[in-house]
Amino acid sequence: GEYISGASCRACSTPVCNSGEHALACSELQDSICSSSITPCTGKCRCQLFDEATGSMSDGSALSSLYEDGSDCRWIIQPPGASSITLNFTSFALEAGYDFVTINQCLGLAAKSLECFGRAELVKLTGSHRPGSLGLTASSGIVEVLFKTDESVAYPGFTMTWTANISSSALSRYWFVSSKNLHCQMQHAWKDIISSLAANLGTFKMGGLGQLMVRRELEVWVCSYGDACALPGDAFCYIYDEQKKLFIPWDMESNLKLS
């Protein structure tokens, strides 16, 4: 295709996008560009593609405010190597019967539009629910979250977290992963780790890989004392893959002798 640039037409390019971005299709007046935004996106929501193994999101309204009437929002969760994704709503208050959150799982995504194909609806939610009472697991590695409201009456909205279950085959490429640790998965996002380290809470330790470092890919390790694979007084440690945005299970701190 072509687009108009000044007084001439130019051929549309095919940009190479970073992780978390996708190529927006070339239009009449603009070349194809990389973007993290997703359409539709109307309201306070910041629609985007999430490719982290763990994370959180919301409708976009602050905890003390309401979402906008006529909201029409869409998010995609697609962590690399995910075999399934578990979602938990930490708050949920919508106008019952008029405003909805729909969770779909997808077999794949169209390359440019990120349109979900092989879509299967898992649940359609409305009304108010107690924090922590809503949770589900998608059996695919791609989840689509839709939020749609009518033109009147707004509520506080929703917040949710997700955790991807990374397949053993995706982890087997890492030389340091032991088969006995394949089931271990970091349950915290970077913002939780950084805030805990800053507050000196003693729940995490972090450091550089030194001679084991692979520049711009494997640079740091993080140990978690509250991890499901940790033991009392002995943290379980992960190496972070910066390209795939994954915490890769490593070993117990006592075995690694990191301190």
Secondary structure, DSSP 8 states (H G I E B T S, - for coil): -EEEETTEEEE-------TT-EEE---SSS--EEESB-S-EESS---BEE--SEEEEESSS-TTS---TT-EEEEEE--TTEEEEEEEEEEEE--TTTSEEEEEE-SEE-TTT--EES-EEEEEE-SEE-TT-EEEEESSS-EEEEEE--SS----EEEEEEEEEE-HHHHTT-TT--GGGTT------HHHHHHHHHTT-SSEEEEE-GGG-BTTTEEEEEEETTSTT-BTTB-EEEEEETTTTEEEEEEEHHHHT--
